[in-house]
């Protein structure tokens, strides 16, 4: 697979997207736990998750209808992007 620099540029252009993707690279988690772990407001994390989800870098692991206890995980594509960001020392 070739490196998707556009996708990488999109992720690294936001501190929140970087921190959320980095956190999810460790394990799946609900929004509130991600916010707690990275020291950000839930609103910032929610927005970053929505952005990353639209790009196919994270997935909602529970049914869409669930409004509380929404757990997110990194996709294979998200992991590839994150590993490239780390390997290239872009953050």
C-alpha positions in Angstrom: 0.0 0.0 0.0 1.3 3.4 -0.9 1.5 6.1 1.8 -1.6 8.3 1.9 0.1 11.7 2.6 -3.2 13.6 2.2 -4.8 11.5 5.0 -1.7 11.9 7.2 -1.7 15.6 6.6 -5.4 15.7 7.6 -4.7 13.9 10.9 -1.7 15.9 11.9 -3.4 19.2 11.2 -5.4 18.8 14.4 -3.9 18.2 17.9 -7.2 16.6 18.9 -7.2 14.2 15.9 -3.6 13.2 16.7 -4.3 12.6 20.4 -7.5 10.6 19.8 -5.9 8.4 17.1 -2.9 7.8 19.3 -5.1 6.9 22.2 -7.2 4.5 20.1 -4.0 2.8 18.8 -3.7 1.4 22.4 -7.2 0.1 22.8 -10.9 0.8 22.1 -12.6 3.2 24.5 -15.7 5.3 25.1 -15.6 9.1 24.4 -15.4 9.9 28.1 -12.4 7.6 28.7 -10.6 9.0 25.7 -11.2 12.6 27.0 -10.0 11.7 30.4 -6.9 9.9 29.1 -5.8 12.7 26.8 -6.9 15.6 29.0 -9.4 17.2 26.6 -13.1 18.2 26.8 -15.6 15.6 25.6 -16.8 18.0 22.9 -13.3 18.1 21.4 -13.0 14.4 21.5 -16.4 13.9 20.0 -15.6 16.2 17.1 -12.3 14.5 16.4 -14.0 11.1 16.5 -16.6 12.2 14.0 -13.9 13.6 11.7 -11.8 10.4 11.9 -14.8 8.3 11.5 -15.8 10.1 8.3 -12.4 9.3 6.9 -12.6 5.6 7.9 -9.9 5.8 10.5 -12.0 4.9 13.5 -15.2 2.8 13.9 -18.1 3.0 16.3 -18.1 -0.5 17.8 -21.6 -0.4 19.2 -24.9 0.1 17.4 -25.4 3.6 16.0 -28.7 3.9 18.0 -26.8 3.8 21.3 -26.4 7.3 22.6 -24.5 6.6 25.8 -21.6 4.2 26.2 -20.5 4.6 22.6 -17.2 2.7 22.2 -14.8 3.6 19.4 -11.9 1.6 18.0 -9.2 2.3 15.4 -9.6 0.7 12.0 -6.8 -1.1 10.1 -6.5 1.9 7.9 -6.3 4.2 10.9 -3.6 2.0 12.4 -1.6 2.1 9.2 -1.9 5.9 9.1 -0.9 6.2 12.8 2.1 3.9 12.4 3.3 6.0 9.5 2.9 9.2 11.5 4.9 7.7 14.3 7.6 6.2 12.0 8.1 9.5 10.2 8.2 11.4 13.6 5.5 13.7 12.4 4.2 14.4 15.9 
